[in-house]
Amino acid sequence: MQGEIYSDIAFDQYGSAEFSVDKILAKHPEYFVFNGSVGALTKLHPLHAKVGDRIRIFFGVGGPNFTSSFHVIGEIFDKVYMLGGVTSPPLEGIQTVTVPPGDAVITEFKVEVPGNRTLVDHALARAERGLLGILHVEGPKNPDIYNGEVMPGMGHLRSSNEPAHVMQANSEPKTGPDYWAPKRIVRSREESSMPLSECIVSVAPRPSGLFVRSHESTARRVIFWKGAHNGRPF
């Protein structure tokens, strides 16, 4: 379930919080959450599966104010039962599905390689306010589908002139509920302002690694690793 929390204290502040009527009427939540709390599907109860499993997610939006663009980074939904209905034929081959408040959807996909899949609302700024989930998949590798290697000519990076400021991470990806497989990491203000045509990035350890953070300002920018995003080359 996706929802919003309207507290009288600001985001990421500690202390006793009360429900804020003013904020809910202004549609200004301090948190966006899965299953009622920040970290519910990352630190506390990440989802688990094995290679070859078919995953069915029953997803709803309690709102009360915001529509979700539900998406699983690293997968394409094989079947989507809109509005949660199972008596109508499902849609097939869907990347992102819209779910308004008070509604639901059923999605299905098969996991064919190990690693982490990231559950998000594709209004990705909400990830910074708590809206992230992890599906951790264990099992044998399948290099015919994905081998985890960054090769010349992939993604945005030009094959012959790799910029020095794009750093190559450890080629052996870390695993576990708090990690995605890192490939290249942008670490400075200068790099965060680079055009997408000049860099190739995948998310770094911990959910906040989804965002490129500046050490000198609060500016953030989301950059995806192209070449294998959601199983579709582009």
N, C-alpha and C positions, 0 to 999 in steps of 0.2 A: 504494500500500500504506500502511495505517495501522499504526503500531506505537508501542511505549513504550521509553524509555531509562531504565535504572536505574543511576545513577552514584553513586559514593561522595562526590562533592562536590555541593553544593546547586545548585538551579536558578539559571541566569544567572551563575554564578561561573566564573572563568577558571582554567585550570591543567590538569595531567595528571589524568585521571579514570580510575578503575577500575570494573569491574562490581561492583555491590553485591548479594550474595546476600540479605542481610537485607531490603533494600528490595523485591526482587522477591517474596519470601515474604510481606512485609507488604502487597503490592500498593500500593506508594507510589512511582510513577515520578517522576523529576524532569522528564521531558519526554514530551510526546506529539508524534508527528511523522508527516508524510507522506513517503514515499520515503526514510526513513532519517535525515533531518536537519532541523533548524529552518531554514526558508527555502527548502527544496528546490523548492517549487512557488510561491514568491513572488519572492524576490530572485534565486535561482539559475536556475531553469528554469520560469517561469510558462508555462502552457498558452496556445496561440494558436489563434484561429479567425476565420472571416469570416462576416458576416451571411448567413444562408441555409444555413449548414453544419448537417448533422445530426451531433451529437456522440454518440459511444459511449464510455462510461467503463467499463473493467474494474477493479473496485475490490475489494481484498481486505484482510483484517485479519490481520496476523501476531501481534498481541497482544504478550505471551502472556496477558494477564489481562483486558482490558477490551473490552466490546462497543461497536461504533460505531453511532451514529444518523446515517448518511451523508446529507448534504443539500447542495444547491447553492443558495445564496441568490440569488434572482432568476429561478429556473426551477422548473418542474414537470416531473418525469420523464414523458415520453410513454409509455415502456415500461420495465418493470423485470423482468429475468430473475432470479428469486430463486434463491439458492444457486448462481448461475452456470450454471444449466441452460438449454440452448437447445432441448431437445426438448419442453418444456412451453410452453403459451401464456403470454405475459408478462402481468403486471399492467399496468394503464394509469392514467395520471393520478395518479401517486404523488408526494407531497412529500418524505417522509423514509423511508429504508429501514434496517432493523436488520440489522447484519452481526456475528455473533459471532466470537470469535477462531478462526482456522483456516478461516474460510469466505470466501465471495466473492459478488459480485453484478455484474450487467451492467445499466447504465442507459443510456437513450437520450433525447435531447431535441434540439429544433431551436432555434438562436439566431436571433432575428428582429430584434433591435435591437443597436446597438453598445454597448460599455461592458464593465465587469468583472463577472464572476460569481464568487462566493466559495465555495470548497469548504470545508466544515466538518463536524465531528462536532457534532450538535446538543446534545450536552452541552457547552455553549459555554464553560464555564470552561477547557476544554482548549485553547482558542485562545490563552489567556494563557501556555500552556506550549509553544507552538510549532506547534499543529495548525491551519494555515491553508494554503489553496491559492488561486491566482488563475487564472481562465480569461479572457484578454483578447480581446475580440471587436472587430474593426474592420470598418467598412463604412458604407454610407449610413444615415442616420437614417430611422426609420419613425414619424412622429408619430401615425399612426392607432393604434399600439399603445402607444407611450410617448414623451412629449415632454420629460420631465425637468423640467417646471415644477410648482412648488408653488402651488396655487390655493386660494382661500377655500373652506372647507368640507371640505377633504381631511383624512383621518387623524383624529388626536385633537384637533387644534386647532379651537377654535370660530371660525367664519368672521368674526364681527364684533368680537371682542375678543382680538386676538393679544397674548399676554403680552410685555412689553418685554424680559424676560430670555431669550426665545428668539431667537437671532440668525439672520438670513438670510445664508447664505453666498453666494459669488459665483454668479451664475446660470449662468455658463458652466462646466460641470463639467470638472475636470482628468481627463486620461486617462493610461494607462500602467500597468504591472504593479503598482505600489505604491499605486494609488489606486482608491477607489470614487468615485462621483459624490456630492459632499457637497451636502446641501440645508440642514439646520439642525444646529447644533452646540451641545451643552451643554458649558459650560466651567467651572463652579464647583461647590463643595460644595452650595450652596443649590439650584442647578438639578438636581444629581444626585439630590436627595431629593424632587423634585417628583413628584406622582402622574402616571401615564401620561396621564390625561385632560387634563393641563395642558400637554403638550409634544408636539412632533413632531420626530423626529430621524432622520437617516440617518447611516451611518457616515462618518467623516472620513478624510482621507488617512492612509495606512499602516494595516497590520492592527490595531495597538493602538487605532486610532480606533473599533473596534467597541465598546469599553467606555468608559463615562463615568467619568472618573477624578477623584477629589477631590484638591485640592492640600493638604488638611489632614489627610487620613487615607488609609488604604489601601483604603477601601471602594470597590467597583466595582459597577456595575449595567448590565445590557444593556437597551437600549431600541431597539425597531425602529420604522422609519418605516412606519406603516400607510397603507393606501390602495392600495398597489401591491406589497405584499410577496409575492414568488414568483408574481406574475401574477394573484393572486386578491384582489379587493376585499373588505375586511371592516372 
